[in-house]
Amino acid sequence: MAASLGCCLAAPVSALVPYVYIPKGQELEASALSIAQVAAQVLQTGQLEDATSLAGLSVRLLPSNPQAWLLLAEARLRSGESAAAREALAQAKLLDSENSGVWFAEASLAMADDDFATAETLIRSGLALDPENGNAYFDLGNALFLQGEGEEALAAFQEAAAKQDNFWAAINNQGLVLYEADQPEAAMERWRQAIAIDDQVAEPALALAAALYNQGDQGESTIGMAIRALDQEPEYVEEEFQESQLWGEKLRVATRHLFTDSRLQNTLKRARAIARLRRLEQERIAPLPEENGAPL
């Protein structure tokens, strides 16, 4: 009995202590950079919520990485959360003021605020660091055109097309500038060039159709071009959308004239209905105003 009790009263075995692995600094940094890479890929696919979450995780793991902050800012900017985007950009700029992407992203915010002069200044600062960036020259052209600087805008769009092969949008925008400068033939030539690069884009096709129609070329080929363009991008049926895409008054007037043609009426009705549905959907999923200032 004593022996049995001795066994029972033996010292209890210590409880197992769970082993928790704490990553080293280098491993955390590698993980953060890897997550930032994935965030960039997800952002390219348009999955803004996932990209924001991944970029946010990356900056929490490695707050000294300016590129991760820049990714977070871009995701916030695309989501319409301008206040949060500004905070992320400020952090990225504090860490690396020589990063041209920070200046270009700040310019995007200025453009969204209709502050085109500030956007121009910011883009030029970015181009001083990255002078071969075709997209930045394209944005510069937009900022200049919106300030009424047609000649400078044309030069910027030409530079954009020179820096980047097959940049149909830059060539298309050259047409927009030239049409407002009373050079319709040169404008139409640019739109034909843009269509030759990509015959699936609607904007240069509709612009060319409107210009041709306004000059008296009102045949079936012109009407067919307009129909195909509106089927591809119904939003162009709305003048407000045209204006948001930098279509000047003269081109909008020409398009208005085109839209009076009886052969287009069924297409116009369908395009307006689709455009209205898309606008309602965008309004439904847009972030609430109080979300714009949400913490990063």
C-alpha positions in Angstrom: 0.0 0.0 0.0 2.8 2.4 0.9 4.5 1.6 -2.4 1.3 2.3 -4.2 0.8 5.6 -2.5 4.3 6.5 -3.2 3.7 6.0 -6.9 0.5 8.1 -6.7 2.1 10.9 -4.8 5.1 11.3 -7.2 5.9 14.8 -8.4 3.5 15.8 -11.2 4.8 16.0 -14.7 5.2 19.6 -15.9 2.6 20.7 -18.4 3.8 21.0 -22.0 4.7 24.6 -23.0 3.5 25.3 -26.6 6.4 26.2 -28.8 5.8 29.5 -30.6 8.1 30.4 -33.5 8.9 34.0 -33.7 10.2 35.0 -37.2 13.4 36.8 -37.5 13.7 40.2 -39.0 15.0 39.0 -42.3 12.2 36.5 -42.6 9.6 39.2 -41.8 11.1 41.5 -44.4 11.1 38.7 -47.1 7.4 37.9 -46.3 6.4 41.5 -46.5 8.1 42.0 -49.8 6.5 38.8 -51.1 3.1 40.0 -50.0 3.7 43.3 -51.7 4.4 41.5 -54.9 1.2 39.6 -54.7 -0.7 42.9 -53.9 0.7 44.4 -57.1 -0.4 41.5 -59.2 -3.9 41.5 -57.6 -4.1 45.3 -58.1 -3.5 44.8 -61.8 -6.5 42.5 -62.1 -8.7 45.1 -60.5 -9.4 43.2 -57.2 -9.2 46.4 -55.2 -10.4 45.1 -51.8 -7.9 42.2 -51.9 -5.1 44.4 -53.1 -5.8 46.9 -50.3 -5.8 44.1 -47.7 -2.5 42.6 -48.9 -0.8 46.0 -49.2 -2.0 46.9 -45.7 -0.6 43.7 -44.4 2.7 44.4 -46.1 3.1 47.8 -44.6 2.3 46.4 -41.1 5.0 43.8 -41.5 7.5 46.2 -43.0 6.5 49.8 -42.4 9.9 51.0 -43.8 9.0 49.8 -47.4 8.0 52.8 -49.5 6.8 50.6 -52.4 4.3 48.9 -50.2 2.9 52.2 -49.0 2.7 53.3 -52.7 0.8 50.2 -53.6 -1.6 50.8 -50.7 -2.1 54.4 -51.8 -2.9 53.3 -55.4 -5.4 50.7 -54.2 -7.1 53.3 -52.0 -7.0 55.8 -54.8 -8.7 53.4 -57.3 -11.3 52.6 -54.6 -12.2 56.3 -54.3 -10.8 56.6 -50.8 -8.8 59.8 -51.4 -8.1 60.7 -47.8 -6.6 57.3 -47.0 -4.7 57.4 -50.3 -3.1 60.7 -49.2 -2.0 59.3 -45.9 -0.3 56.4 -47.6 1.3 58.6 -50.2 2.6 60.9 -47.5 4.3 58.0 -45.8 5.8 56.7 -49.0 7.1 60.2 -49.8 8.6 60.5 -46.4 10.5 57.2 -46.9 11.5 57.8 -50.5 11.0 61.2 -52.0 13.0 60.1 -55.1 10.4 57.6 -56.1 8.7 59.0 -59.2 5.6 56.9 -58.6 4.8 58.9 -55.5 4.8 62.1 -57.5 2.6 60.6 -60.3 0.2 59.2 -57.7 -0.1 62.6 -56.0 -0.8 64.0 -59.5 -3.7 61.5 -59.9 -5.2 62.8 -56.6 -4.8 66.4 -57.9 -6.5 65.5 -61.2 -9.4 63.9 -59.2 -9.7 67.2 -57.4 -9.8 69.1 -60.7 -6.6 70.8 -59.6 -4.9 70.5 -63.0 -2.1 73.1 -62.5 -0.9 71.2 -59.4 -1.2 67.9 -61.2 1.0 69.3 -64.0 3.6 70.4 -61.5 3.7 67.1 -59.8 3.9 65.1 -63.1 6.8 67.3 -64.2 8.6 66.6 -60.9 8.0 62.9 -61.4 9.3 63.1 -65.0 12.5 64.7 -63.8 13.1 61.4 -62.0 11.7 59.1 -64.7 11.9 60.9 -68.1 11.1 57.8 -70.1 7.7 57.2 -68.6 5.2 57.3 -71.5 2.1 57.1 -69.3 3.3 60.1 -67.3 3.6 62.1 -70.5 0.0 61.0 -71.4 -1.2 62.3 -68.0 0.7 65.5 -68.5 -1.1 65.9 -71.8 -4.4 65.5 -70.1 -3.6 68.0 -67.4 -2.4 70.6 -70.0 -5.4 70.1 -72.3 -7.8 70.6 -69.3 -6.0 73.9 -68.7 -6.6 75.0 -72.3 -3.0 74.5 -73.3 -3.7 72.7 -76.6 -0.2 73.0 -78.2 1.6 71.8 -75.1 -0.9 69.0 -74.6 -0.4 67.9 -78.2 3.4 67.8 -77.7 3.0 65.8 -74.5 0.7 63.2 -76.2 3.2 63.0 -79.1 6.0 62.4 -76.5 3.9 59.7 -74.9 3.4 57.9 -78.2 7.1 58.1 -78.9 8.1 56.7 -75.5 5.6 53.7 -75.7 5.0 51.5 -78.7 1.4 51.1 -79.9 0.1 53.7 -77.4 -3.3 54.1 -79.1 -4.7 56.3 -76.3 -2.0 58.9 -76.7 -2.6 58.9 -80.5 -6.3 59.1 -80.0 -5.9 62.1 -77.7 -3.7 63.9 -80.3 -6.9 63.7 -82.4 -9.0 65.2 -79.7 -6.6 68.2 -79.5 -6.3 68.6 -83.2 -10.1 68.5 -83.7 -10.6 71.3 -81.3 -7.8 73.2 -83.0 -9.9 73.2 -86.3 -7.7 70.5 -87.9 -10.3 67.8 -88.6 -8.2 66.0 -91.3 -5.2 65.7 -89.0 -7.5 64.6 -86.2 -9.2 61.9 -88.3 -5.8 60.6 -89.4 -4.8 60.1 -85.8 -8.0 58.3 -85.0 -7.4 56.0 -88.0 -3.9 55.3 -86.6 -5.4 54.4 -83.2 -7.9 52.1 -84.8 -5.1 50.4 -86.8 -3.3 49.6 -83.5 -6.5 48.3 -81.8 -9.7 47.9 -83.8 -11.6 46.9 -80.7 -11.4 50.3 -78.9 -14.6 52.4 -79.2 -13.4 55.9 -78.6 -11.4 56.7 -81.8 -14.0 54.9 -83.9 -16.9 57.0 -82.5 -14.9 60.2 -82.8 -14.0 59.3 -86.4 -17.6 58.5 -87.2 -18.8 61.8 -85.8 -16.1 63.8 -87.7 -16.9 62.0 -91.0 -20.6 62.5 -90.5 -20.1 66.2 -89.8 -18.2 66.5 -93.0 -21.0 65.0 -95.0 -19.8 61.4 -95.2 -23.1 59.9 -93.9 -23.1 56.5 -95.6 -23.7 53.1 -94.1 -20.0 52.6 -93.3 -20.0 55.7 -91.0 -23.2 54.7 -89.3 -21.9 51.1 -88.9 -18.8 52.4 -87.3 -20.8 54.4 -84.8 -23.1 51.4 -84.0 -20.1 49.1 -83.3 -18.5 51.8 -81.1 -21.6 52.3 -79.0 -22.1 48.5 -78.7 -18.6 48.3 -77.3 -18.7 51.3 -75.0 -22.3 52.4 -74.4 -21.2 55.1 -72.0 -20.1 57.3 -74.9 -23.8 57.9 -75.6 -23.8 60.4 -72.8 -22.3 63.8 -73.4 -21.2 64.0 -69.8 -19.1 60.9 -70.2 -17.6 62.2 -73.5 -16.6 65.4 -71.7 -15.0 63.3 -68.9 -12.9 61.7 -71.6 -11.6 65.1 -72.8 -13.9 65.4 -75.7 -14.0 69.1 -76.5 -17.1 71.2 -77.4 -16.5 70.9 -81.2 -16.3 67.1 -81.1 -19.3 66.8 -78.8 -21.4 69.0 -81.2 -20.3 66.8 -84.1 -21.4 63.7 -82.1 -24.7 65.3 -81.2 -25.3 65.9 -85.0 -24.4 62.2 -85.7 -26.9 61.1 -83.0 -29.8 62.7 -84.8 -29.6 60.1 -87.6 -32.7 57.9 -87.6 -30.5 54.8 -88.3 -28.9 55.1 -84.9 -32.0 55.5 -82.7 -32.4 51.9 -81.6 -28.7 51.7 -80.9 -28.8 54.9 -78.9 -31.8 53.7 -76.8 -30.0 50.4 -76.0 -26.7 52.3 -75.1 -28.5 54.7 -72.8 -30.3 51.8 -71.0 -27.0 50.0 -70.5 -25.1 53.1 -69.5 -27.8 53.9 -66.9 -27.6 50.4 -65.4 -23.8 50.6 -65.2 -24.0 54.0 -63.5 -26.5 52.6 -60.9 -24.3 49.7 -60.2 -21.2 51.9 -59.7 -23.2 54.1 -57.3 -24.3 51.0 -55.4 -20.8 49.7 -54.8 -19.1 53.1 -54.4 -17.5 53.5 -50.9 -19.5 55.5 -48.4 -18.3 59.1 -47.7 -17.3 58.2 -44.1 -15.2 55.3 -45.4 -13.0 57.7 -47.3 -11.2 58.7 -44.2 -10.9 55.2 -42.8 -7.5 54.5 -41.1 -4.9 52.6 -43.2 
